[in-house]
Each structure stands twice: as structure tokens, then as C-alpha cells.
């Protein structure tokens, strides 16, 4: 057999094996969470807050963590979006291929690789220096800083796929760079921007390290930005840390709820992306 053919077959088998390992590991995690969490999942877990002695196996649920996670991840994603979109548009419509743009992209890549606990620690230091306590507000800030570089770089890549002819046509009609960026480029990149936002949301709702010292933890649903807020990842962490087998099983049920939430937003992202892609010029 030809040497090139052997080499191609070898790397083909290697890629298939890698795909099988990654997909198999993913389904193994799903299977364990579903197998251990489904028996403990019931209506009270998603409709009630923890009662007295919940972490000792008594009645209650994790409604506080579900609502807290949605509050925190949703508001952090909105804050990151307000900052990310202007940065991404500036990189493409104004900075171009300058050294400054390259420096910003490099900085965002580095920031995206920083462990989430670092963002939590930095926000924790600022929080203490201002004499404030852990709250939903500081959790939002920490998560927003965490997902900001991820969202910005994703939008940056999406905007680079917009055909340059659309920009040229817009300029030829007398539009300014700002008008072109907001009314032409953003609309064409809308499906990708939406995907970037939901990707960042999924990253934010599943993180525990950045909110461990900033958002705190409470058995109550937060009613203001200055109240401590529980999150599903921390609920899983605290429940697994108890010696009670029943509570440990509830931790897997909490993980299953988190998995369902992330999966739901991922499916919604695909559906919305497919819907808005109909209006994109190829």
C-alpha cells in the first residue's frame, strides 16, 4: 500500500479514536448524573427552598439555587454583552489590523485562559476593600469578568466572517462606520453573536469558583443586588460535602437540573441561530 495512504489511514483512525474518547467521556458523565440524580429528583426540589435541616436529609429543595443561578448568569451575561459588542465592533470597524488590535486580541486570549478562581479572588479583594459583603452584585461582576473575554473573542470571530463587500456597499451609499457597524455588520452577524452570548451564559451558570467568595450562599431567594445568592454549582458542592447519603444523592439531582438548564439554552441557541440565519447574506 502507498505510504501516503497508510499515513492517511493512520491519522483517520487516530481522529476517530479521539472523537470516540471525547464523546464517550461526555456521555459517561451524563449517564452517571442521570443514573444517580434521577431517583432523587422530585417536584419539591425545584419548587421549594431549603427547610431547616435540609443538608441533614430533611425536607426542602434548591429553588433558591436555581433562581440565584439564573439571576447571576443572566445579569452577568447582559453586563458582559454591553461591553463585548462595542469592543468587537471597534476591533473590526476601527482598529483594523493594527498592532493595537493584535494586542487587544492577545490580551483577551490570555484573559480567557485565566482560572475562574482568580477573577473571584480579585473581586473578593475589591469587595473587602470597599467594606462590602458577599452579594449577588459581586457575583455578577466576577462572572461578567470571567465571560467577557470569551464572549468578545467569539463575537470577534463571527464579525470577521461578514463579507467585506457589504461594508463597501454600505460606505458607497454614504453610511458612516458607526452606521455600518450597527445596521449592517451587527445584523449580518446576529446568529453568531447570539450563539456567543448563549455560550457565555452556559459558561457563567456552570462556574463555581468565581462566585464562591463573591456571591456567598443563602437558603433564601435574593430580592436585591446586595443579598447573598445561592447557585447550582455551589449547591452541588455543599451537598456532596455532607456525610448523609441522601443529601449526596440530591447533589446529583441538582447537577441534573443544571445539566437540563444548560442543554435547554444550547438547544434554544441552535434554533434561534437557524431562524436568524435565513436573513444572512452569504
N, C-alpha and C positions, 0 to 999 in steps of 0.2 A: 504493500500500500504506500502511496505517496506520503512523504514526510510531512508535507503541509496538511494533508488530510488527517493524519494521525494527531498532529498538533491541534487542529480544529476540533476533532472529536474529544480530545482530552479536555480542552477548555469548555467545551459544551457540556460534558459530564460534570466538570467542576462547578459550572454555573447552576446546573440543575440540582446538584447536591447542596449548594449554598442556599438556593431557593427553598429546597425541602427542609433544611435545618431551621431557617428563619420562620417559615410559615408553620412548620411543625411545632416549634417552640411557642409561637403565638397561640396556636390552637390548644396547646398543652396548658398554658396559663389560663385561657378562657375556660377550659374543661374543669380545671381544679377549682376556680372561683365559682362556677355554676354548680358543680357537684357538691361543694361544701357550703355554698351560700344559699342555694335554693331551698333546702329544708327549713332554714331559719327565717326565710323571708316571708313576711305576712303584712297585712294591711296596717297594723298598729305601728310598724317600723317606719312607715312613710307618712303617717297621719298624726303621730304623737311626738312630743318632745320627751326627753328622758325624765322618768319619775325618780323619786328617792330610791337609791339603791340599784339603779339601772345597771351600773357597772359591776354589781354583785349578782346579777342574774334576775333582777326583779323586772317589773313592767315598765313600759315606755317605748320610745322609738328614737329615730335620728332625724326628725323633721327639722330640728334646729341646724343640723349639719348640712342637710340638703338645701335649705333656704340660704344659709350662710355661704355655701359654695357658689350658688347661683348669683347672689348679690355680689360677692367678691370678684368672681371671674368675669361676670357681665360688666361691672363698672370699671374693672381694670382693663378689660378689652376695649371699652369705649374710650378710656383715657389714652391708652396706647395708640388707638386708631387716630385720634385727634392729632397726635404728634407724628405718627408714622407716615401718613399720607402726604403731608407737606414736605417731609424730608425726602421721600421717594420721588415726588414730583420735582423738587429742587434738583436732585441728582441728575434727572434726565433732561429737564427743560432749561436749566440754567447753568449747572456746573459742567455738564457735558463729560468730556474725557480728561478733564484737568487733573492735576496731581492732588488737588484738594478733594475732589470727588473720590479718587482712589483711596485717599487716606480715610475718608469717612466710611467707605465700604469695608476697608480693613478693620477699622475700629468696631464697626457693627459685627463683623465676623468674630472678632475677639470677644466682644461682649456677649454674643450668643453662646460662646463656649464656656463662659464663667459659671461655676456651680451656683445653683439657686440659693444655697445657704449663705453665700457671700452677699447677695442682694438683701437677704433677710437681716444679716448681721449689720450691714451698713445702715439700713433703715432703722434698726434697733438702736444703734449709736445715736443717730439723729433724734430719734424718739425720746431717748433718755436725756439728751442734752437740752431738749425743749421742755422737759419736765412732764411729759405726757405718758399715758399708759397704753398698753396694747389695745388696739381697737380695729374695727372694720376699715377705717380710713387708712391706717398704716399698712394693713394687709393689702389694700387696693394699690397703694403706692409701690409696695415691694413687688407685687405680681406684675404691675404695669411696667416697671423697670425690667423685669425678667423677660417679658414677652415683646417688649418694644423692639429690640434688635432682630428678633425672629420675624416679626410682622413686617418691619421695614425692609429687610433683605428679600422677603418673599414678594412684597409689592415691587421692589426694585427689579427683580427678575421678570415679573409679569409685565411691567411697563416697557421693558426692553423688547418685548415681543410685539408691541404695537407697530404696525408698518409705518416707516418714515414718510411714505407718500401721503398719509393722512395729515401729518403735521404740515407738510409742504403745501398741500391743498388748502389747509386752514389759513396758513400765512398768506397764501396767494389771494384769499378772499378778504384780507385786511384784518384778520384776528390777531390779537396780541398773544404773547407767550402765555400769559395767565389765562386768557380765554381758551386758548388751545389746550392747555393743561387740564382745565376744569371741565370744559364742554365737549372735548373731542377725545383726548387721551384717556381721561378717567372713565368715560363711558365705554370706550372700547376695551379697557382692561377690567371692567366691572366684575366679570365672572372670576377672574384670577384674584382680584382684590378681596372679593367675598370669601374665596377659599382661604386666603391668607388670614383673614380675620377669624374665621372659624377654627383654623389650625391653631392660631394663637390662643383662642378661647379654650380649646381642648388641652393645650399645654398648661394654661393657667389654672383650670379647675382641678387638674390632677396633681398639682405640686403641693408638697407638704413642708419642705424645708424653709421656703421663703416666708411662710406665714406662721411658723412655729413660735417665734418670739414677737411677731408684729401684730398678728390678728388676735392672738390669745385663744381662749376656748371658753365657751359658755353653754349651759344647758338651755338657754333662752334664745329666742329668735331676736336678732338685733333690730332695734327700732330707730337707731340713728347711727351716723358715721362714727360716733365716739363710743359705741358699745362694743365689747369684745364679740367676736363671731366664731362659731364653730365651722369646721369644714369637713368634708367627707374623708379626705386623706388622713387628717388628724384623728377623726373618729375611728377609722380603721386601725391606726397606730395605737391609740389608747385602749381599744377593745382587745387587740391582740396581746397587749401587755398585762392583761389581768390573768389571774390564775384560774378563773372559772371557765370550764369548757364551754358552757352555754354562751357566755359572752364572746368567747373566741370564735364560736360559730357565727355569731351575729356580725363579727368583723368581716367575715367572708360575704355575708349578705349585704353589708354596707359597700364592700368592694364591687359586688354585683350591681348594685344601684348606680354606683359611679361609672361602671362599665357601660351600663344601659344608657346613661346620660350622654357619655362621650360618643357612643355608637349612634345615638339619635341625632346628635348635632352633625356627625360625619355624613350620615345619610341625607340630612337636610341640606348640607353643603353641596353634595353631589347633585341633588335635584334642582336646587337654585342655580347652580353653575350651568347645568344643562339647559335650564329655562332661559337664562340671560345670554347664553352662547349663540342663540338664534339670531341675535341682533349685532353680532360681531362681524366686522369686515375682515375677510381672510386675504 
